[in-house]
């Protein structure tokens, strides 16, 4: 099952995001290497600066998706004000379809 993780940063947290970015990128690379990460990128504000993250991952259950989200260095650093996880059906432009 695919899950979309929509993570919104706390206000005025760009500095924390940038400081935590290297371990976050390493985490995403490990998820990609294991076939878990399908796509990812920052959500942007009106000023085109990051205000959150959007990830699509493959996980067996919602609990597994929650554990993956919790293991993100951004989450562990307290960057996110909220994280919403939803089952996702990738219909268009899915390279695996």
N, CA, C and O atoms as CSV, one atom per row, in Angstrom:
chain,resi,resn,atom,element,x,y,z
A,1,UNK,N,N,0.850,-1.172,0.000
A,1,UNK,CA,C,0.000,0.000,0.000
A,1,UNK,C,C,0.894,1.233,0.000
A,1,UNK,O,O,1.935,1.274,0.655
A,2,UNK,N,N,0.460,2.226,-0.746
A,2,UNK,CA,C,1.167,3.505,-0.738
A,2,UNK,C,C,0.513,4.445,0.268
A,2,UNK,O,O,-0.697,4.410,0.491
A,3,UNK,N,N,1.345,5.278,0.861
A,3,UNK,CA,C,0.877,6.289,1.808
A,3,UNK,C,C,1.514,7.628,1.467
A,3,UNK,O,O,2.700,7.704,1.146
A,4,UNK,N,N,0.708,8.684,1.542
A,4,UNK,CA,C,1.209,10.045,1.376
A,4,UNK,C,C,1.404,10.630,2.767
A,4,UNK,O,O,0.501,10.591,3.602
A,5,UNK,N,N,2.595,11.172,3.005
A,5,UNK,CA,C,2.913,11.839,4.268
A,5,UNK,C,C,3.002,13.327,3.980
A,5,UNK,O,O,3.870,13.769,3.228
A,6,UNK,N,N,2.110,14.093,4.573
A,6,UNK,CA,C,2.091,15.544,4.409
A,6,UNK,C,C,2.482,16.166,5.738
A,6,UNK,O,O,1.711,16.171,6.698
A,7,UNK,N,N,3.693,16.688,5.766
A,7,UNK,CA,C,4.271,17.189,7.007
A,7,UNK,C,C,4.426,18.704,6.903
A,7,UNK,O,O,5.090,19.206,5.996
A,8,UNK,N,N,3.816,19.419,7.825
A,8,UNK,CA,C,3.899,20.882,7.819
A,8,UNK,C,C,4.829,21.348,8.922
A,8,UNK,O,O,4.713,20.932,10.075
A,9,UNK,N,N,5.761,22.227,8.544
A,9,UNK,CA,C,6.741,22.747,9.501
A,9,UNK,C,C,6.101,23.694,10.513
A,9,UNK,O,O,5.077,24.321,10.239
A,10,UNK,N,N,6.716,23.781,11.669
A,10,UNK,CA,C,6.350,24.802,12.640
A,10,UNK,C,C,6.725,26.165,12.058
A,10,UNK,O,O,7.660,26.255,11.264
A,11,UNK,N,N,6.017,27.217,12.437
A,11,UNK,CA,C,6.356,28.559,11.929
A,11,UNK,C,C,7.803,28.938,12.269
A,11,UNK,O,O,8.335,28.557,13.311
A,12,UNK,N,N,8.407,29.682,11.375
A,12,UNK,CA,C,9.752,30.231,11.592
A,12,UNK,C,C,10.782,29.141,11.924
A,12,UNK,O,O,11.607,29.307,12.821
A,13,UNK,N,N,10.719,28.039,11.193
A,13,UNK,CA,C,11.620,26.923,11.496
A,13,UNK,C,C,12.562,26.582,10.333
A,13,UNK,O,O,13.119,25.485,10.284
A,14,UNK,N,N,12.734,27.515,9.410
A,14,UNK,CA,C,13.595,27.250,8.260
A,14,UNK,C,C,15.029,26.916,8.695
A,14,UNK,O,O,15.673,26.056,8.096
A,15,UNK,N,N,15.522,27.588,9.725
A,15,UNK,CA,C,16.884,27.325,10.203
A,15,UNK,C,C,17.023,25.885,10.707
A,15,UNK,O,O,18.015,25.217,10.412
A,16,UNK,N,N,16.036,25.408,11.465
A,16,UNK,CA,C,16.052,24.022,11.947
A,16,UNK,C,C,15.979,23.063,10.770
A,16,UNK,O,O,16.687,22.056,10.756
A,17,UNK,N,N,15.143,23.352,9.790
A,17,UNK,CA,C,15.032,22.514,8.602
A,17,UNK,C,C,16.387,22.392,7.908
A,17,UNK,O,O,16.821,21.289,7.575
A,18,UNK,N,N,17.043,23.506,7.694
A,18,UNK,CA,C,18.318,23.482,6.976
A,18,UNK,C,C,19.405,22.773,7.786
A,18,UNK,O,O,20.243,22.068,7.224
A,19,UNK,N,N,19.387,22.959,9.092
A,19,UNK,CA,C,20.394,22.309,9.947
A,19,UNK,C,C,20.200,20.794,9.983
A,19,UNK,O,O,21.167,20.048,10.138
A,20,UNK,N,N,18.974,20.345,9.844
A,20,UNK,CA,C,18.650,18.924,9.933
A,20,UNK,C,C,18.590,18.261,8.558
A,20,UNK,O,O,18.390,17.050,8.468
A,21,UNK,N,N,18.759,19.031,7.497
A,21,UNK,CA,C,18.601,18.506,6.140
A,21,UNK,C,C,19.561,17.359,5.812
A,21,UNK,O,O,19.109,16.369,5.237
A,22,UNK,N,N,20.852,17.428,6.139
A,22,UNK,CA,C,21.746,16.316,5.762
A,22,UNK,C,C,21.297,14.941,6.296
A,22,UNK,O,O,21.252,13.989,5.517
A,23,UNK,N,N,20.964,14.801,7.589
A,23,UNK,CA,C,20.501,13.478,8.025
A,23,UNK,C,C,19.136,13.111,7.440
A,23,UNK,O,O,18.851,11.932,7.234
A,24,UNK,N,N,18.296,14.105,7.173
A,24,UNK,CA,C,17.003,13.842,6.532
A,24,UNK,C,C,17.227,13.261,5.136
A,24,UNK,O,O,16.592,12.273,4.767
A,25,UNK,N,N,18.123,13.865,4.363
A,25,UNK,CA,C,18.415,13.375,3.009
A,25,UNK,C,C,18.998,11.963,3.079
A,25,UNK,O,O,18.634,11.110,2.270
A,26,UNK,N,N,19.887,11.706,4.021
A,26,UNK,CA,C,20.436,10.354,4.188
A,26,UNK,C,C,19.326,9.344,4.493
A,26,UNK,O,O,19.331,8.227,3.977
A,27,UNK,N,N,18.385,9.750,5.332
A,27,UNK,CA,C,17.254,8.880,5.677
A,27,UNK,C,C,16.428,8.569,4.432
A,27,UNK,O,O,16.062,7.418,4.195
A,28,UNK,N,N,16.138,9.595,3.641
A,28,UNK,CA,C,15.359,9.374,2.426
A,28,UNK,C,C,16.113,8.481,1.440
A,28,UNK,O,O,15.509,7.636,0.779
A,29,UNK,N,N,17.418,8.663,1.340
A,29,UNK,CA,C,18.217,7.806,0.444
A,29,UNK,C,C,18.159,6.348,0.894
A,29,UNK,O,O,18.112,5.445,0.058
A,30,UNK,N,N,18.161,6.112,2.199
A,30,UNK,CA,C,18.074,4.729,2.695
A,30,UNK,C,C,16.689,4.149,2.399
A,30,UNK,O,O,16.573,2.973,2.054
A,31,UNK,N,N,15.642,4.965,2.532
A,31,UNK,CA,C,14.294,4.504,2.191
A,31,UNK,C,C,14.182,4.210,0.696
A,31,UNK,O,O,13.540,3.240,0.292
A,32,UNK,N,N,14.803,5.044,-0.108
A,32,UNK,CA,C,14.784,4.829,-1.560
A,32,UNK,C,C,15.515,3.533,-1.928
A,32,UNK,O,O,15.032,2.753,-2.748
A,33,UNK,N,N,16.667,3.315,-1.324
A,33,UNK,CA,C,17.460,2.127,-1.622
A,33,UNK,C,C,16.715,0.842,-1.264
A,33,UNK,O,O,16.903,-0.192,-1.906
A,34,UNK,N,N,15.876,0.912,-0.247
A,34,UNK,CA,C,15.124,-0.275,0.175
A,34,UNK,C,C,13.780,-0.399,-0.541
A,34,UNK,O,O,13.020,-1.327,-0.265
A,35,UNK,N,N,13.478,0.521,-1.455
A,35,UNK,CA,C,12.231,0.459,-2.218
A,35,UNK,C,C,11.025,1.046,-1.519
A,35,UNK,O,O,9.909,0.952,-2.030
A,36,UNK,N,N,11.229,1.650,-0.360
A,36,UNK,CA,C,10.116,2.222,0.410
A,36,UNK,C,C,9.702,3.587,-0.130
A,36,UNK,O,O,8.510,3.859,-0.276
A,37,UNK,N,N,10.665,4.440,-0.425
A,37,UNK,CA,C,10.365,5.800,-0.878
A,37,UNK,C,C,10.043,5.793,-2.367
A,37,UNK,O,O,10.821,5.294,-3.180
A,38,UNK,N,N,8.895,6.349,-2.709
A,38,UNK,CA,C,8.477,6.437,-4.108
A,38,UNK,C,C,8.696,7.834,-4.674
A,38,UNK,O,O,9.045,7.979,-5.845
A,39,UNK,N,N,8.497,8.845,-3.867
A,39,UNK,CA,C,8.772,10.232,-4.262
A,39,UNK,C,C,8.788,11.105,-3.028
A,39,UNK,O,O,8.195,10.762,-2.005
A,40,UNK,N,N,9.473,12.243,-3.127
A,40,UNK,CA,C,9.541,13.156,-1.984
A,40,UNK,C,C,9.994,14.526,-2.453
A,40,UNK,O,O,10.665,14.662,-3.476
A,41,UNK,N,N,9.615,15.535,-1.687
A,41,UNK,CA,C,10.068,16.891,-1.950
A,41,UNK,C,C,9.449,17.845,-0.953
A,41,UNK,O,O,8.508,17.498,-0.238
A,42,UNK,N,N,9.994,19.067,-0.914
A,42,UNK,CA,C,9.476,20.055,0.028
A,42,UNK,C,C,8.190,20.698,-0.474
A,42,UNK,O,O,7.991,20.885,-1.674
A,43,UNK,N,N,7.328,21.029,0.475
A,43,UNK,CA,C,6.185,21.896,0.192
A,43,UNK,C,C,6.699,23.325,0.298
A,43,UNK,O,O,7.483,23.634,1.196
A,44,UNK,N,N,6.271,24.195,-0.602
A,44,UNK,CA,C,6.792,25.558,-0.638
A,44,UNK,C,C,5.726,26.576,-0.272
A,44,UNK,O,O,4.550,26.416,-0.598
A,45,UNK,N,N,6.166,27.633,0.417
A,45,UNK,CA,C,5.292,28.752,0.736
A,45,UNK,C,C,5.222,29.726,-0.426
A,45,UNK,O,O,5.838,29.504,-1.469
A,46,UNK,N,N,4.476,30.797,-0.247
A,46,UNK,CA,C,4.327,31.815,-1.287
A,46,UNK,C,C,5.672,32.417,-1.689
A,46,UNK,O,O,5.837,32.876,-2.819
A,47,UNK,N,N,6.629,32.413,-0.766
A,47,UNK,CA,C,7.967,32.946,-1.051
A,47,UNK,C,C,8.897,31.891,-1.651
A,47,UNK,O,O,10.091,32.130,-1.832
A,48,UNK,N,N,8.329,30.718,-1.956
A,48,UNK,CA,C,9.048,29.586,-2.544
A,48,UNK,C,C,10.119,28.990,-1.627
A,48,UNK,O,O,11.049,28.329,-2.090
A,49,UNK,N,N,9.976,29.232,-0.334
A,49,UNK,CA,C,10.848,28.602,0.667
A,49,UNK,C,C,10.101,27.418,1.274
A,49,UNK,O,O,8.872,27.433,1.345
A,50,UNK,N,N,10.834,26.387,1.715
A,50,UNK,CA,C,10.185,25.195,2.263
A,50,UNK,C,C,9.353,25.497,3.510
A,50,UNK,O,O,9.770,26.234,4.404
A,51,UNK,N,N,8.161,24.899,3.534
A,51,UNK,CA,C,7.265,25.009,4.697
A,51,UNK,C,C,6.779,23.636,5.152
A,51,UNK,O,O,5.930,23.529,6.037
A,52,UNK,N,N,7.320,22.600,4.546
A,52,UNK,CA,C,6.896,21.252,4.896
A,52,UNK,C,C,7.471,20.248,3.925
A,52,UNK,O,O,8.315,20.577,3.092
A,53,UNK,N,N,7.001,19.014,4.043
A,53,UNK,CA,C,7.478,17.931,3.200
A,53,UNK,C,C,6.317,17.082,2.733
A,53,UNK,O,O,5.323,16.919,3.440
A,54,UNK,N,N,6.454,16.539,1.527
A,54,UNK,CA,C,5.495,15.587,0.979
A,54,UNK,C,C,6.278,14.353,0.564
A,54,UNK,O,O,7.207,14.444,-0.238
A,55,UNK,N,N,5.910,13.211,1.102
A,55,UNK,CA,C,6.542,11.944,0.748
A,55,UNK,C,C,5.464,10.953,0.362
A,55,UNK,O,O,4.372,10.965,0.931
A,56,UNK,N,N,5.758,10.108,-0.587
A,56,UNK,CA,C,4.921,8.953,-0.891
A,56,UNK,C,C,5.786,7.736,-0.640
A,56,UNK,O,O,6.865,7.591,-1.215
A,57,UNK,N,N,5.296,6.857,0.233
A,57,UNK,CA,C,6.057,5.678,0.632
A,57,UNK,C,C,5.209,4.423,0.454
A,57,UNK,O,O,3.982,4.479,0.379
A,58,UNK,N,N,5.902,3.298,0.388
A,58,UNK,CA,C,5.250,1.996,0.376
A,58,UNK,C,C,5.417,1.380,1.762
A,58,UNK,O,O,6.528,1.283,2.283
A,59,UNK,N,N,4.302,0.967,2.347
A,59,UNK,CA,C,4.348,0.329,3.664
A,59,UNK,C,C,3.225,-0.702,3.735
A,59,UNK,O,O,2.204,-0.567,3.062
A,60,UNK,N,N,3.420,-1.713,4.541
A,60,UNK,CA,C,2.427,-2.772,4.661
A,60,UNK,C,C,1.173,-2.358,5.403
A,60,UNK,O,O,0.076,-2.833,5.109
A,61,UNK,N,N,1.347,-1.463,6.376
A,61,UNK,CA,C,0.216,-1.027,7.202
A,61,UNK,C,C,0.373,0.451,7.557
A,61,UNK,O,O,1.436,1.045,7.373
A,62,UNK,N,N,-0.693,1.015,8.059
A,62,UNK,CA,C,-0.640,2.396,8.539
A,62,UNK,C,C,0.371,2.516,9.673
A,62,UNK,O,O,1.088,3.514,9.752
A,63,UNK,N,N,0.442,1.526,10.545
A,63,UNK,CA,C,1.406,1.548,11.658
A,63,UNK,C,C,2.840,1.615,11.129
A,63,UNK,O,O,3.670,2.338,11.679
A,64,UNK,N,N,3.131,0.867,10.070
A,64,UNK,CA,C,4.466,0.917,9.471
A,64,UNK,C,C,4.732,2.299,8.884
A,64,UNK,O,O,5.830,2.837,9.031
A,65,UNK,N,N,3.733,2.874,8.220
A,65,UNK,CA,C,3.878,4.222,7.654
A,65,UNK,C,C,4.134,5.234,8.772
A,65,UNK,O,O,4.966,6.128,8.621
A,66,UNK,N,N,3.427,5.097,9.883
A,66,UNK,CA,C,3.626,5.991,11.022
A,66,UNK,C,C,5.044,5.864,11.582
A,66,UNK,O,O,5.658,6.862,11.960
A,67,UNK,N,N,5.559,4.632,11.635
A,67,UNK,CA,C,6.916,4.416,12.145
A,67,UNK,C,C,7.952,5.040,11.203
A,67,UNK,O,O,8.940,5.614,11.659
A,68,UNK,N,N,7.730,4.929,9.915
A,68,UNK,CA,C,8.641,5.543,8.940
A,68,UNK,C,C,8.625,7.056,9.108
A,68,UNK,O,O,9.676,7.697,9.108
A,69,UNK,N,N,7.431,7.627,9.250
A,69,UNK,CA,C,7.316,9.076,9.451
A,69,UNK,C,C,8.021,9.505,10.737
A,69,UNK,O,O,8.718,10.520,10.754
A,70,UNK,N,N,7.845,8.745,11.800
A,70,UNK,CA,C,8.449,9.084,13.092
A,70,UNK,C,C,9.971,8.969,13.061
A,70,UNK,O,O,10.656,9.645,13.828
A,71,UNK,N,N,10.509,8.117,12.180
A,71,UNK,CA,C,11.945,7.930,12.084
A,71,UNK,C,C,12.673,8.987,11.280
A,71,UNK,O,O,13.903,9.010,11.249
A,72,UNK,N,N,11.924,9.862,10.629
A,72,UNK,CA,C,12.542,10.930,9.835
A,72,UNK,C,C,13.271,11.893,10.784
A,72,UNK,O,O,12.691,12.341,11.774
A,73,UNK,N,N,14.528,12.209,10.489
A,73,UNK,CA,C,15.251,13.157,11.343
A,73,UNK,C,C,14.539,14.499,11.511
A,73,UNK,O,O,14.662,15.128,12.562
A,74,UNK,N,N,13.809,14.941,10.512
A,74,UNK,CA,C,13.015,16.172,10.672
A,74,UNK,C,C,11.996,15.997,11.797
A,74,UNK,O,O,11.851,16.874,12.649
A,75,UNK,N,N,11.298,14.875,11.798
A,75,UNK,CA,C,10.304,14.617,12.844
A,75,UNK,C,C,10.978,14.517,14.208
A,75,UNK,O,O,10.486,15.069,15.192
A,76,UNK,N,N,12.098,13.814,14.261
A,76,UNK,CA,C,12.787,13.630,15.541
A,76,UNK,C,C,13.355,14.943,16.078
A,76,UNK,O,O,13.523,15.098,17.288
A,77,UNK,N,N,13.652,15.891,15.177
A,77,UNK,CA,C,14.166,17.198,15.597
A,77,UNK,C,C,13.049,18.148,16.031
A,77,UNK,O,O,13.320,19.250,16.508
A,78,UNK,N,N,11.805,17.725,15.866
A,78,UNK,CA,C,10.681,18.577,16.260
A,78,UNK,C,C,10.330,19.633,15.228
A,78,UNK,O,O,9.731,20.652,15.570
A,79,UNK,N,N,10.691,19.410,13.973
A,79,UNK,CA,C,10.427,20.397,12.921
A,79,UNK,C,C,8.949,20.523,12.595
A,79,UNK,O,O,8.471,21.624,12.319
A,80,UNK,N,N,8.226,19.431,12.623
A,80,UNK,CA,C,6.865,19.438,12.110
A,80,UNK,C,C,5.826,19.864,13.145
A,80,UNK,O,O,5.826,19.398,14.284
A,81,UNK,N,N,4.937,20.769,12.712
A,81,UNK,CA,C,3.783,21.145,13.517
A,81,UNK,C,C,2.707,20.074,13.404
A,81,UNK,O,O,1.957,19.825,14.347
A,82,UNK,N,N,2.644,19.435,12.216
A,82,UNK,CA,C,1.654,18.384,12.005
A,82,UNK,C,C,2.145,17.428,10.932
A,82,UNK,O,O,2.901,17.804,10.036
A,83,UNK,N,N,1.700,16.194,11.040
A,83,UNK,CA,C,1.960,15.176,10.025
A,83,UNK,C,C,0.656,14.443,9.776
A,83,UNK,O,O,0.056,13.886,10.695
A,84,UNK,N,N,0.228,14.448,8.527
A,84,UNK,CA,C,-0.981,13.735,8.124
A,84,UNK,C,C,-0.553,12.594,7.212
A,84,UNK,O,O,0.212,12.792,6.269
A,85,UNK,N,N,-1.054,11.400,7.501
A,85,UNK,CA,C,-0.728,10.225,6.700
A,85,UNK,C,C,-2.022,9.667,6.137
A,85,UNK,O,O,-2.971,9.403,6.876
A,86,UNK,N,N,-2.052,9.491,4.829
A,86,UNK,CA,C,-3.240,8.986,4.139
A,86,UNK,C,C,-2.848,7.897,3.155
A,86,UNK,O,O,-1.804,7.987,2.509
A,87,UNK,N,N,-3.678,6.868,3.038
A,87,UNK,CA,C,-3.496,5.883,1.972
A,87,UNK,C,C,-3.583,6.638,0.646
A,87,UNK,O,O,-4.356,7.585,0.506
A,88,UNK,N,N,-2.777,6.200,-0.322
A,88,UNK,CA,C,-2.645,6.927,-1.580
A,88,UNK,C,C,-2.728,5.955,-2.748
A,88,UNK,O,O,-2.091,4.901,-2.734
A,89,UNK,N,N,-3.512,6.310,-3.756
A,89,UNK,CA,C,-3.636,5.516,-4.971
A,89,UNK,C,C,-3.006,6.298,-6.112
A,89,UNK,O,O,-3.604,7.245,-6.623
A,90,UNK,N,N,-1.809,5.911,-6.512
A,90,UNK,CA,C,-1.054,6.610,-7.556
A,90,UNK,C,C,-1.567,6.131,-8.907
A,90,UNK,O,O,-1.164,5.068,-9.381
A,91,UNK,N,N,-2.454,6.907,-9.535
A,91,UNK,CA,C,-3.120,6.493,-10.763
A,91,UNK,C,C,-2.359,6.980,-12.001
A,91,UNK,O,O,-2.044,6.178,-12.880
A,92,UNK,N,N,-2.066,8.254,-12.082
A,92,UNK,CA,C,-1.451,8.820,-13.267
A,92,UNK,C,C,0.064,8.971,-13.103
A,92,UNK,O,O,0.552,9.377,-12.049
A,93,UNK,N,N,0.784,8.642,-14.155
A,93,UNK,CA,C,2.237,8.788,-14.234
A,93,UNK,C,C,2.980,7.977,-13.182
A,93,UNK,O,O,4.074,8.352,-12.759
A,94,UNK,N,N,2.388,6.873,-12.763
A,94,UNK,CA,C,3.040,5.964,-11.840
A,94,UNK,C,C,4.015,5.109,-12.640
A,94,UNK,O,O,3.580,4.319,-13.477
A,95,UNK,N,N,5.314,5.241,-12.411
A,95,UNK,CA,C,6.280,4.481,-13.216
A,95,UNK,C,C,6.218,2.972,-12.990
A,95,UNK,O,O,6.762,2.199,-13.779
A,96,UNK,N,N,5.558,2.558,-11.916
A,96,UNK,CA,C,5.474,1.128,-11.620
A,96,UNK,C,C,4.173,0.509,-12.107
A,96,UNK,O,O,3.974,-0.698,-11.970
A,97,UNK,N,N,3.277,1.326,-12.679
A,97,UNK,CA,C,1.971,0.807,-13.123
A,97,UNK,C,C,2.079,0.151,-14.485
A,97,UNK,O,O,1.081,-0.340,-15.014
